Amino acid sequence: MKLWLIRHAKSDWSSGAATDFERPLNARGERDGPRVAAWLAGEPDPASWIWSSDAIRALSTADFVARGFAAAGAQVVAEHRLYDAGPERLLEVVRETPPEVTSAALVAHNPGLTVLVNLLAGETISQNLPTFGVARFEVPGPWAELTFGRAELELLTSPKHLPEARP
């Protein structure tokens, strides 16, 4: 099974949003979205289930991720517990992925997401998963039994490391 961990795209601190929860993506986040979606569309094992924080910037990112995984008919599930969650809470939600799903994604926030990447791998992989950073893991066994140190990192990238789009 595959697990995609994705940090939300770059958000706009100067948007005038009333709360952190309501912050939208900024211009860079909006530019990165179609580029990452196009890249995801060419990747193996597209996610058919996408957990997302219900914060505006995370849901906007999840929309781009769903476009990338369109071939899998990706379903986005907004989950408030993912907002500002630590690694234990993030893992708790991933464990609730339906058992028939063979590839799932989680769109959430730092610092919890970076810590989760490292804990799943069982070693320090990243000091800071960048905005719209993507980590893909091979997960053994059922989602409900996933534990720290029990997944194999297959890929770690971000928009600035993706190949340039062809005209």
C-alpha positions in Angstrom: 0.0 0.0 0.0 1.1 3.6 -0.6 0.8 6.6 1.7 1.4 10.1 0.3 2.2 12.8 2.9 1.8 16.3 1.5 2.3 19.6 3.2 -0.1 22.3 2.1 1.1 24.8 -0.6 2.5 28.2 0.3 -0.1 30.3 2.1 -0.7 34.0 2.2 0.1 35.6 5.6 -0.9 39.1 4.3 -4.4 38.0 3.0 -6.3 39.8 5.8 -7.8 36.4 6.8 -9.4 36.7 10.2 -7.7 33.6 11.5 -4.8 31.3 10.7 -7.4 28.6 9.8 -8.8 30.9 7.0 -5.5 31.8 5.3 -5.7 31.1 1.6 -2.9 30.1 -0.8 -0.6 32.9 -2.0 0.5 33.4 -5.6 3.3 30.9 -5.4 1.0 28.3 -3.9 -1.5 28.8 -6.7 1.3 28.6 -9.3 2.7 25.4 -7.7 -0.7 23.7 -7.6 -1.2 22.9 -11.3 2.5 22.0 -11.7 2.4 19.5 -8.8 -1.0 18.1 -10.0 0.5 17.5 -13.5 3.5 15.7 -11.9 1.2 13.6 -9.6 -0.8 12.6 -12.7 2.3 10.8 -14.0 3.3 9.1 -10.8 2.5 5.4 -10.1 0.0 4.4 -7.4 -2.3 7.4 -7.4 -4.3 7.9 -4.2 -8.0 7.2 -4.3 -8.5 8.6 -0.8 -7.2 12.0 0.3 -7.4 13.0 4.0 -7.2 16.8 4.3 -7.1 19.3 7.1 -10.2 21.5 6.7 -8.2 24.7 6.9 -8.6 26.8 3.7 -5.0 26.4 2.5 -5.0 22.6 3.0 -8.3 22.1 1.2 -7.1 24.2 -1.7 -4.0 22.1 -1.8 -6.0 18.9 -1.6 -8.0 20.1 -4.6 -4.8 20.2 -6.7 -3.8 16.8 -5.3 -7.2 15.4 -6.3 -6.8 16.8 -9.8 -3.4 15.0 -10.0 -4.9 11.8 -8.8 -8.0 12.1 -11.0 -7.3 8.8 -12.7 -7.9 7.1 -9.4 -11.2 8.9 -8.8 -9.7 10.5 -5.7 -12.1 11.3 -2.9 -11.2 14.2 -0.6 -12.2 13.8 3.1 -11.9 17.0 5.1 -11.0 16.3 8.7 -10.8 19.0 11.4 -8.5 16.8 13.6 -5.7 17.3 11.0 -5.6 21.1 11.6 -2.4 21.8 13.6 -2.1 18.2 14.6 0.9 16.4 16.0 2.3 13.2 14.5 0.2 10.9 16.8 -3.0 12.5 15.7 -2.0 12.5 12.0 -1.3 8.7 12.3 -4.6 8.2 14.1 -6.4 9.6 11.1 -4.4 7.6 8.6 -5.3 4.5 10.5 -9.0 5.2 9.8 -8.4 4.9 6.0 -10.9 2.3 4.7 -9.2 -1.1 4.4 -10.0 -1.5 0.7 -8.0 1.7 -0.2 -4.6 0.7 -1.5 -3.2 4.2 -1.9 -4.0 7.2 0.3 -2.8 10.7 0.8 -2.8 13.1 3.7 -2.6 16.9 3.3 -1.7 18.7 6.5 0.5 21.1 8.3 3.9 21.5 9.8 5.5 20.8 12.2 3.4 17.7 12.7 3.8 16.5 9.1 7.6 16.7 9.1 7.8 14.8 12.4 5.4 12.2 11.0 7.6 11.7 7.9 10.6 11.1 10.2 8.8 8.9 12.6 7.3 6.7 9.9 10.7 6.2 8.3 12.3 5.5 11.7 15.0 8.1 11.0 15.4 11.8 10.3 14.7 12.3 6.6 13.8 16.0 6.7 14.4 18.9 9.0 11.5 20.7 7.4 9.1 19.4 4.8 8.7 22.4 2.5 5.4 23.8 1.4 3.8 21.4 -1.1 6.5 18.9 -0.1 5.6 15.3 -1.0 6.7 12.1 0.7 5.6 8.7 -0.6 5.8 5.6 1.6 5.4 1.9 1.1 3.2 0.8 4.0 3.1 -2.9 5.0 -0.1 -4.4 6.2 -3.5 -2.8 7.0 -3.9 0.9 7.6 -5.2 0.2 11.1 -1.9 -1.4 12.1 0.4 1.3 10.8 3.0 2.3 13.4 6.0 4.6 13.6 9.1 3.1 12.0 7.1 0.7 9.9 7.0 2.4 6.5 9.6 2.7 3.8 10.2 6.1 2.2 10.2 5.8 -1.6 10.2 9.4 -2.6 10.7 12.9 -1.1 10.3 16.0 -3.3 8.9 19.5 -3.5 7.9 21.9 -6.3 11.4 23.3 -6.8 12.8 19.8 -7.3 10.2 18.8 -10.0 11.2 18.7 -13.6 10.3 21.8 -15.6 7.0 21.6 -17.4 7.3 21.2 -21.2 5.5 23.8 -23.4 
